[in-house]
Amino acid sequence: MTITDGTETDGPPTDGAASARDDPPRLVRGFLTGAAVGGSLAALAVGYIVENGALFLAGLGLPLAAGLIGFVAGRPRRARQAAVVPVTALARIESVRAESSETGDVPLRFVLTVAPDGEPAFRVETHLRVNLVDVPAYPPRRTVVVAYPPDRPWRTEIVESPEPEWAARTADAAIDSAPESALVRSPSTRFDYAAVRFVGLLLAAAVVVVPFRGDLLDAFGSDGSGRPHASAEPSVSTSSSTTSSSTTVTSTSTTGTVSVGPRQSLLDEGELRRAVASLTKGRGAGGNQAITVVVQERFVSVVFAPDVDGVPRFDLNSLPYERIPALVEQARTTLGAGTPATWQLTAVRLTGPVTLRVTVTGPQGVAALDADAEGGITHRTPAGRAAERPSS
């Protein structure tokens, strides 16, 4: 029984769960909120891992778009809520707890029993910031004046300066405590609201992750170890009926390497062109532009040109691939480095057209052969002797 101003009001206490039950529109909003959060986080993570700039930007833009849509769509609801006349009632302070603060105003958390006229009493939690010297004015069991929207009793607020009529009623009002089961809470704290929001989060995340699961496996290792590969593209293994061979392709946004098996050579017919083509595949416009290419017997490395003006670059398709085996053969056999000799070809463009240099290292020392963009020899540096110009 609740007594206010000496008037008795009979009736069972309001069930907080029932009074704050979710409605379908609120559940839909919860689902969409969870979907926006899950989709945004998944897009940011997947876009970063697989180096997909468009997906990463979508992850940044999704919460902004969702917030704008929610703000516009919620204007009629907020207008209806603002038009609701709040209910004024008396309330009993059941408990009060001061929370930490670094200013002179202390945040207090109250548990109140609210006794509206002609309605069953209920419990509610609310907060109020008061000056430090006013904290003793809110002891437990004191009667205060509160106001709340009738459709949202969990938003009860203490009226610090009530009208004289209500201030006079607090002097002689006696309010019985409502049971703890009558505590009303916001629907957003209920299990069903949290459940639909969590489901929305999971479904949106799955919608983003599933289409990129192959790229994610490539990035983190398909063996389930969780250790990322050093490359953005997987290793590719091939085999023939006569020899066992393997090719490993490693590519990032700025560099790329290809290594072939011990029974292969990049001097084999068409092998070097195919290796370089595997690095430029899928790079789009400007993907064939490079700063440096280094070729060895079974290894080729490319440094790709950034999209910055003024950086020297050349087109990988312009290299004289058919002339490279002959250039390497001449450098190994005519410059006196001796056998066995290792070789390395470097293609670079500093000023003017691209230039090629084949360097061989053998028992008699280091020798070099320079060539132009068409593969024509322009300079020889024999091992242990002064450089000489070719006769023709």
MOSUL-V957417 format. One record per residue. N is the residue number from 1. SS is DSSP state (H for helix, E for strand, - for the rest). Layout:
[[N | SS] [N | SS]]
This chain:
[[1 | -] [2 | E] [3 | E] [4 | E] [5 | -] [6 | -] [7 | E] [8 | E] [9 | E] [10 | -] [11 | -] [12 | -] [13 | -] [14 | -] [15 | -] [16 | H] [17 | H] [18 | H] [19 | H] [20 | -] [21 | -] [22 | -] [23 | -] [24 | H] [25 | H] [26 | H] [27 | H] [28 | H] [29 | H] [30 | H] [31 | H] [32 | H] [33 | H] [34 | H] [35 | H] [36 | H] [37 | H] [38 | H] [39 | H] [40 | H] [41 | H] [42 | H] [43 | H] [44 | H] [45 | H] [46 | H] [47 | H] [48 | H] [49 | H] [50 | -] [51 | -] [52 | -] [53 | H] [54 | H] [55 | H] [56 | H] [57 | H] [58 | H] [59 | H] [60 | H] [61 | H] [62 | H] [63 | H] [64 | H] [65 | H] [66 | H] [67 | H] [68 | H] [69 | H] [70 | H] [71 | H] [72 | H] [73 | H] [74 | -] [75 | H] [76 | H] [77 | H] [78 | H] [79 | H] [80 | H] [81 | H] [82 | H] [83 | H] [84 | -] [85 | -] [86 | -] [87 | E] [88 | E] [89 | E] [90 | E] [91 | E] [92 | E] [93 | E] [94 | E] [95 | E] [96 | E] [97 | E] [98 | E] [99 | -] [100 | -] [101 | -] [102 | -] [103 | -] [104 | -] [105 | E] [106 | E] [107 | E] [108 | E] [109 | E] [110 | E] [111 | E] [112 | E] [113 | E] [114 | E] [115 | E] [116 | -] [117 | -] [118 | -] [119 | -] [120 | -] [121 | -] [122 | E] [123 | E] [124 | E] [125 | E] [126 | E] [127 | E] [128 | E] [129 | E] [130 | E] [131 | E] [132 | H] [133 | H] [134 | H] [135 | H] [136 | H] [137 | H] [138 | -] [139 | -] [140 | -] [141 | -] [142 | -] [143 | E] [144 | E] [145 | E] [146 | E] [147 | E] [148 | E] [149 | E] [150 | -] [151 | -] [152 | E] [153 | E] [154 | E] [155 | E] [156 | E] [157 | E] [158 | E] [159 | -] [160 | -] [161 | -] [162 | -] [163 | -] [164 | H] [165 | H] [166 | H] [167 | H] [168 | H] [169 | H] [170 | H] [171 | H] [172 | H] [173 | -] [174 | -] [175 | -] [176 | -] [177 | -] [178 | -] [179 | -] [180 | H] [181 | H] [182 | H] [183 | E] [184 | -] [185 | -] [186 | -] [187 | H] [188 | H] [189 | H] [190 | -] [191 | H] [192 | H] [193 | H] [194 | H] [195 | H] [196 | H] [197 | H] [198 | H] [199 | H] [200 | H] [201 | H] [202 | H] [203 | H] [204 | H] [205 | H] [206 | H] [207 | H] [208 | H] [209 | H] [210 | H] [211 | -] [212 | -] [213 | H] [214 | H] [215 | H] [216 | H] [217 | H] [218 | H] [219 | H] [220 | H] [221 | -] [222 | -] [223 | -] [224 | -] [225 | -] [226 | -] [227 | -] [228 | -] [229 | -] [230 | -] [231 | -] [232 | -] [233 | -] [234 | -] [235 | -] [236 | E] [237 | -] [238 | -] [239 | -] [240 | -] [241 | -] [242 | -] [243 | -] [244 | -] [245 | -] [246 | -] [247 | E] [248 | E] [249 | E] [250 | E] [251 | E] [252 | -] [253 | -] [254 | -] [255 | E] [256 | E] [257 | E] [258 | E] [259 | E] [260 | E] [261 | -] [262 | -] [263 | -] [264 | -] [265 | -] [266 | -] [267 | -] [268 | -] [269 | -] [270 | -] [271 | H] [272 | H] [273 | H] [274 | H] [275 | H] [276 | H] [277 | H] [278 | H] [279 | H] [280 | H] [281 | -] [282 | -] [283 | -] [284 | -] [285 | -] [286 | -] [287 | -] [288 | -] [289 | E] [290 | E] [291 | E] [292 | E] [293 | E] [294 | E] [295 | E] [296 | -] [297 | -] [298 | -] [299 | E] [300 | E] [301 | E] [302 | E] [303 | E] [304 | E] [305 | -] [306 | -] [307 | -] [308 | -] [309 | -] [310 | -] [311 | -] [312 | -] [313 | -] [314 | E] [315 | E] [316 | H] [317 | H] [318 | H] [319 | -] [320 | -] [321 | H] [322 | H] [323 | H] [324 | H] [325 | H] [326 | H] [327 | H] [328 | H] [329 | H] [330 | H] [331 | H] [332 | H] [333 | H] [334 | H] [335 | -] [336 | -] [337 | -] [338 | -] [339 | -] [340 | -] [341 | -] [342 | E] [343 | E] [344 | E] [345 | E] [346 | E] [347 | E] [348 | E] [349 | -] [350 | -] [351 | -] [352 | -] [353 | -] [354 | -] [355 | E] [356 | E] [357 | E] [358 | E] [359 | E] [360 | E] [361 | E] [362 | E] [363 | -] [364 | -] [365 | E] [366 | E] [367 | E] [368 | E] [369 | E] [370 | E] [371 | E] [372 | -] [373 | -] [374 | -] [375 | -] [376 | -] [377 | E] [378 | E] [379 | E] [380 | E] [381 | E] [382 | -] [383 | -] [384 | -] [385 | -] [386 | -] [387 | -] [388 | E] [389 | -] [390 | -] [391 | -] [392 | -]]
